[in-house]
Amino acid sequence: MRTRALTIFFLMLAFNCATAQDFRTLYGKVTDSEYNDPMYLASVTLAGSNISIVTNSDGVFSLKIPVDTKEEAVVRISYMGYD
């Protein structure tokens, strides 16, 4: 039984290592340009990909970007109903 548990543990560890990717993390805060208020639930997307996240109630986000992404990557920010 112990051997089986160790085998399962090592298989899970190997799977996690095989599927892990290296990421860089972009941190930021989205604010209103007029009043400097945080923008809650603004969408932050890495252009040309499906990597996206929304800001928290303080307008803060952390976006994980794969290491193989170009250095001059573009981030797009959108907010529904905002002029």
DRENPA-3360 file (N, C-alpha, C; in nm, 2 decimals, always signed):
BEGIN
1 = MRTRALTI = +0.08/-0.12/+0.00/+0.00/+0.00/+0.00/+0.09/+0.13/+0.00 ~ +0.19/+0.12/+0.08/+0.28/+0.24/+0.09/+0.35/+0.26/-0.05 ~ +0.39/+0.16/-0.11/+0.46/+0.17/-0.24/+0.36/+0.23/-0.35 ~ +0.24/+0.19/-0.34/+0.14/+0.24/-0.43/+0.12/+0.39/-0.41 ~ +0.11/+0.43/-0.28/+0.09/+0.57/-0.25/+0.21/+0.66/-0.30 ~ +0.33/+0.60/-0.28/+0.45/+0.67/-0.32/+0.45/+0.68/-0.48 ~ +0.41/+0.58/-0.54/+0.41/+0.58/-0.69/+0.31/+0.69/-0.74 ~ +0.19/+0.69/-0.68/+0.09/+0.79/-0.72/+0.15/+0.93/-0.69;
9 = FFLMLAFN = +0.22/+0.95/-0.57/+0.27/+1.08/-0.54/+0.38/+1.13/-0.65 ~ +0.47/+1.04/-0.69/+0.57/+1.07/-0.78/+0.51/+1.09/-0.92 ~ +0.41/+1.02/-0.96/+0.34/+1.04/-1.09/+0.28/+1.18/-1.09 ~ +0.21/+1.22/-0.98/+0.15/+1.35/-0.97/+0.26/+1.46/-0.98 ~ +0.37/+1.44/-0.91/+0.48/+1.54/-0.91/+0.54/+1.55/-1.05 ~ +0.56/+1.44/-1.12/+0.61/+1.44/-1.26/+0.51/+1.52/-1.35 ~ +0.38/+1.49/-1.33/+0.28/+1.56/-1.41/+0.28/+1.71/-1.39 ~ +0.29/+1.75/-1.27/+0.30/+1.90/-1.24/+0.43/+1.96/-1.30;
17 = CATAQDFR = +0.54/+1.89/-1.29/+0.66/+1.94/-1.35/+0.65/+1.95/-1.50 ~ +0.59/+1.85/-1.56/+0.58/+1.85/-1.71/+0.48/+1.95/-1.76 ~ +0.38/+1.99/-1.68/+0.28/+2.09/-1.73/+0.32/+2.23/-1.69 ~ +0.42/+2.25/-1.60/+0.45/+2.38/-1.55/+0.52/+2.46/-1.66 ~ +0.48/+2.59/-1.67/+0.55/+2.68/-1.76/+0.61/+2.79/-1.68 ~ +0.71/+2.86/-1.74/+0.77/+2.97/-1.68/+0.69/+3.10/-1.72 ~ +0.66/+3.18/-1.62/+0.58/+3.30/-1.64/+0.65/+3.42/-1.58 ~ +0.62/+3.53/-1.64/+0.66/+3.66/-1.58/+0.53/+3.72/-1.53;
25 = TLYGKVTD = +0.53/+3.80/-1.43/+0.40/+3.85/-1.38/+0.41/+4.00/-1.39 ~ +0.30/+4.06/-1.45/+0.29/+4.20/-1.47/+0.19/+4.25/-1.37 ~ +0.23/+4.34/-1.28/+0.14/+4.39/-1.18/+0.10/+4.53/-1.22 ~ -0.02/+4.57/-1.18/-0.06/+4.71/-1.21/-0.18/+4.75/-1.14 ~ -0.22/+4.88/-1.16/-0.34/+4.93/-1.11/-0.41/+5.01/-1.21 ~ -0.54/+4.99/-1.24/-0.62/+5.06/-1.34/-0.70/+5.17/-1.26 ~ -0.68/+5.30/-1.30/-0.75/+5.41/-1.23/-0.82/+5.50/-1.34 ~ -0.92/+5.57/-1.29/-0.98/+5.67/-1.37/-0.89/+5.79/-1.39;
33 = SEYNDPMY = -0.88/+5.84/-1.52/-0.78/+5.94/-1.55/-0.83/+6.08/-1.49 ~ -0.96/+6.09/-1.47/-1.01/+6.22/-1.42/-1.00/+6.23/-1.27 ~ -1.05/+6.13/-1.20/-1.06/+6.14/-1.06/-0.96/+6.05/-0.98 ~ -0.89/+5.97/-1.06/-0.79/+5.87/-1.00/-0.86/+5.76/-0.92 ~ -0.98/+5.74/-0.94/-1.05/+5.63/-0.87/-1.02/+5.49/-0.93 ~ -1.01/+5.39/-0.84/-0.98/+5.26/-0.90/-1.09/+5.21/-0.98 ~ -1.06/+5.13/-1.09/-1.16/+5.08/-1.18/-1.18/+4.93/-1.15 ~ -1.29/+4.90/-1.08/-1.32/+4.77/-1.04/-1.38/+4.69/-1.15;
41 = LASVTLAG = -1.33/+4.56/-1.17/-1.37/+4.47/-1.27/-1.33/+4.51/-1.42 ~ -1.23/+4.59/-1.43/-1.18/+4.63/-1.56/-1.11/+4.50/-1.62 ~ -1.12/+4.48/-1.75/-1.06/+4.36/-1.81/-0.92/+4.40/-1.86 ~ -0.82/+4.32/-1.82/-0.68/+4.34/-1.86/-0.65/+4.21/-1.95 ~ -0.61/+4.24/-2.07/-0.58/+4.13/-2.17/-0.45/+4.15/-2.23 ~ -0.38/+4.04/-2.25/-0.25/+4.04/-2.33/-0.30/+4.03/-2.48 ~ -0.27/+4.13/-2.55/-0.31/+4.14/-2.69/-0.26/+4.02/-2.77 ~ -0.35/+3.97/-2.86/-0.32/+3.85/-2.94/-0.32/+3.72/-2.87;
49 = SNISIVTN = -0.38/+3.71/-2.75/-0.38/+3.59/-2.68/-0.52/+3.58/-2.60 ~ -0.53/+3.47/-2.54/-0.65/+3.45/-2.45/-0.62/+3.47/-2.31 ~ -0.51/+3.53/-2.28/-0.46/+3.55/-2.14/-0.53/+3.68/-2.09 ~ -0.61/+3.67/-1.99/-0.69/+3.78/-1.94/-0.72/+3.77/-1.79 ~ -0.75/+3.88/-1.73/-0.78/+3.89/-1.59/-0.86/+4.01/-1.57 ~ -0.93/+4.02/-1.46/-1.01/+4.14/-1.42/-0.94/+4.20/-1.29 ~ -0.96/+4.33/-1.28/-0.90/+4.40/-1.16/-0.99/+4.37/-1.04 ~ -0.93/+4.39/-0.92/-1.01/+4.37/-0.80/-1.07/+4.50/-0.76;
57 = SDGVFSLK = -1.13/+4.51/-0.64/-1.20/+4.63/-0.60/-1.11/+4.75/-0.58 ~ -0.98/+4.73/-0.57/-0.89/+4.84/-0.56/-0.83/+4.88/-0.70 ~ -0.87/+4.81/-0.81/-0.82/+4.83/-0.94/-0.69/+4.76/-0.97 ~ -0.65/+4.68/-0.88/-0.52/+4.61/-0.89/-0.53/+4.48/-0.97 ~ -0.43/+4.44/-1.05/-0.43/+4.32/-1.12/-0.29/+4.26/-1.12 ~ -0.28/+4.13/-1.14/-0.15/+4.06/-1.17/-0.17/+3.97/-1.28 ~ -0.11/+3.99/-1.39/-0.13/+3.91/-1.52/+0.00/+3.83/-1.54 ~ -0.02/+3.69/-1.55/+0.09/+3.60/-1.57/+0.11/+3.59/-1.72;
65 = IPVDTKEE = +0.23/+3.62/-1.77/+0.26/+3.63/-1.91/+0.37/+3.52/-1.93 ~ +0.35/+3.43/-2.03/+0.45/+3.33/-2.06/+0.59/+3.39/-2.10 ~ +0.69/+3.33/-2.05/+0.83/+3.38/-2.08/+0.86/+3.40/-2.23 ~ +0.80/+3.31/-2.31/+0.83/+3.32/-2.46/+0.76/+3.44/-2.53 ~ +0.68/+3.52/-2.45/+0.61/+3.63/-2.51/+0.71/+3.74/-2.54 ~ +0.69/+3.81/-2.65/+0.79/+3.92/-2.69/+0.79/+4.02/-2.58 ~ +0.91/+4.09/-2.57/+0.93/+4.19/-2.47/+0.84/+4.31/-2.49 ~ +0.80/+4.34/-2.61/+0.72/+4.46/-2.64/+0.57/+4.42/-2.65;
73 = AVVRISYM = +0.53/+4.33/-2.56/+0.39/+4.28/-2.56/+0.29/+4.40/-2.53 ~ +0.17/+4.39/-2.58/+0.07/+4.49/-2.56/-0.04/+4.44/-2.47 ~ -0.07/+4.52/-2.37/-0.18/+4.49/-2.28/-0.29/+4.58/-2.31 ~ -0.41/+4.53/-2.32/-0.53/+4.61/-2.35/-0.62/+4.61/-2.22 ~ -0.67/+4.72/-2.19/-0.76/+4.74/-2.08/-0.90/+4.79/-2.13 ~ -1.00/+4.72/-2.09/-1.14/+4.76/-2.13/-1.23/+4.76/-2.00 ~ -1.33/+4.85/-2.01/-1.43/+4.86/-1.90/-1.56/+4.89/-1.96 ~ -1.66/+4.80/-1.93/-1.79/+4.81/-1.99/-1.86/+4.94/-1.94;
81 = GYD = -1.93/+5.01/-2.03/-2.01/+5.13/-1.99/-1.93/+5.25/-1.94 ~ -1.80/+5.26/-1.98/-1.72/+5.37/-1.94/-1.68/+5.46/-2.06 ~ -1.71/+5.59/-2.05/-1.67/+5.68/-2.16/-1.55/+5.75/-2.13;
% end
